[in-house]
């Protein structure tokens, strides 16, 4: 006899938004720390995920307050906005790696065409933005997610692991999709940066699946011990989402091996699909287990 999944865990919009913001800001640091991506990319991510953190606070205040989680949501938003402000203040210093890449390409064109172009002298415009500032927000968010996991019900250790792993998973795939679009703004960006995020997603995906299978988890839904309310359809849909996410990540990496610029756009399109299946992998399982 299948049991109802009610009270296995609790899933809240506030927790999902905080996970998304925390993971997204973590991988903002992961990519921008190399000082190659244009400064506007960091502005985009910090602004976007700061708004998500505010949304997490608003959702928690409206639908059920978890004090530590809500305090962390405000902290994440504030830390992201402070980092954004420092980046704007120091924008004239630019991004060292981006400038070096521009000079390298200029020299390469000059060698190919025989037309000598003198690289403009770089004026000292003060220190660059310090990427370590981007780590403050995800660290604060992690504290809130631990509290949210403990308050979610079920086994506390499993709930905390799920909260943290899901944040990394959602953040990696979202930032990969956004970075793919950034190549339209900065066409000369090395593909290795995008490949890194796709690779992280591939590594975290099995951890995410295992965390969701841990008891009481999707293994009980697949076996029929817990009813999904649809005769097992949602369990199979969840499996399909996880498998499809893995396949899309592999195909994306294959696409990025092609030398043509259109390959990056093809990879970005595949990541559009991957983000949908990734969210299905995470949210369908938690919705089923929440009853």
Secondary structure, 3 states (H helix, E strand, C coil): CCECCCCCCCCCHHHHHHHHHHHHHHHHHHHHCCCCCCHHHHHHHHHHHHHHHHHHHHHHHHHCCCHHHHHHHHHHHHHHHHHHHHHHHCHHHCCHHHHHHHHHHHHHHHHHHCCCCCCCCCCCCCCCCCHHHHHHHHHHHHHHHHHHHHCCCCCHHHHHHHHHHHHHHHHHHHHHHHHHHHCCCCCCCCCHHHHHHHHHHHHHHHHHHHHHHCCCCHHHHHHCCECCCCCCHHHHHHHHHHHHHHHHHHHHHHHHCCCCCHHHHHHHHHHHHHHHHHHHHHHHHHHHHHC
